[in-house]
Amino acid sequence: MSSKGEIMIPLTRSKSWIVYATSIWMIVFAAAHIYSALGGYYAVSSDPGTNNNDSIEVAADIIVTIMCLAGAFVSLAAVRSWGILVPRWIVLIPAWTGCILLVLRGGAGGIDQMMRVTGTLPHGFFGSSESVYVIWAGRFFDAYVIIGAILFVTTTRIYLRRTQR
């Protein structure tokens, strides 16, 4: 029991790898957005050489980077000993916010891909390019976000169970 009255339940290896995978996912996603903010190209919505990095996209990349780094910290709170010392609300508010954002973005991407594949909306919701390159980059990105959503929701549930009162 911690000094705040929470019970700290030890994690098994089968659960702790999920938390570390979530942190790695967050750091890789942050790195991709840092690369993009610095003018790099990782091909989600346009063909090579046609990336248009305006100030709004750079600001979005910076915001997502900050959110992902906070998400890595939040994830680690589920397995590290200092996680029990941090007030639960400091971990849970960004955790639930991240879960909601990732599930919404991952779900929207998954639905968009299903609409394209079935031919219901051949250009998806956002009318992107018919380029094979853009289509497959989008599929990879959407799958990556869905994996992140699953990992982050699972990690949040692990934290909740580990710090139950």
Residue pairs with C-beta under 8 A, 6 or more apart in sequence:
1 7
1 8
2 8
2 84
2 85
4 84
4 87
5 165
6 84
6 88
6 163
6 164
6 165
7 163
7 164
7 165
8 84
8 162
8 163
9 161
9 162
9 164
11 19
11 78
11 79
11 158
11 162
15 158
16 79
18 151
18 154
18 155
18 158
19 75
19 76
19 78
19 79
19 155
19 158
20 75
20 79
21 151
22 71
22 72
22 75
22 148
22 151
22 152
22 154
22 155
23 72
23 75
23 76
25 147
25 148
25 151
25 152
26 68
26 69
26 71
26 72
26 75
26 148
26 152
27 68
27 69
27 72
29 64
29 68
29 144
29 148
30 64
30 65
30 68
30 69
30 72
32 42
33 61
33 62
33 64
33 65
33 68
34 61
34 65
35 42
36 42
36 53
36 57
36 61
37 53
37 58
37 61
37 62
37 65
39 53
41 48
41 49
41 51
43 51
43 133
43 134
43 137
44 134
44 137
44 138
44 141
45 128
45 129
45 134
45 137
45 138
46 52
46 129
46 134
47 129
47 131
47 133
47 134
48 133
67 94
67 98
67 101
70 94
70 98
71 94
71 98
71 152
74 91
74 94
74 95
74 98
74 155
74 159
75 152
75 155
76 83
77 83
77 86
77 91
77 159
78 155
78 156
78 158
78 159
78 162
79 158
83 91
83 159
83 162
83 163
84 162
84 163
88 163
91 159
92 156
92 159
92 160
95 152
95 155
95 156
95 159
96 156
98 152
98 156
99 149
99 152
99 153
99 156
102 145
102 148
102 149
102 152
102 153
103 149
103 153
105 145
105 149
106 142
106 145
106 146
106 148
106 149
107 146
107 149
108 125
109 138
109 141
109 142
109 145
109 146
110 142
110 146
111 125
112 121
112 124
112 125
112 126
112 138
112 142
113 124
113 138
113 139
113 142
114 120
115 121
115 124
115 125
116 122
116 123
116 124
116 135
122 130
123 130
124 138
128 134
128 135
128 138
129 135
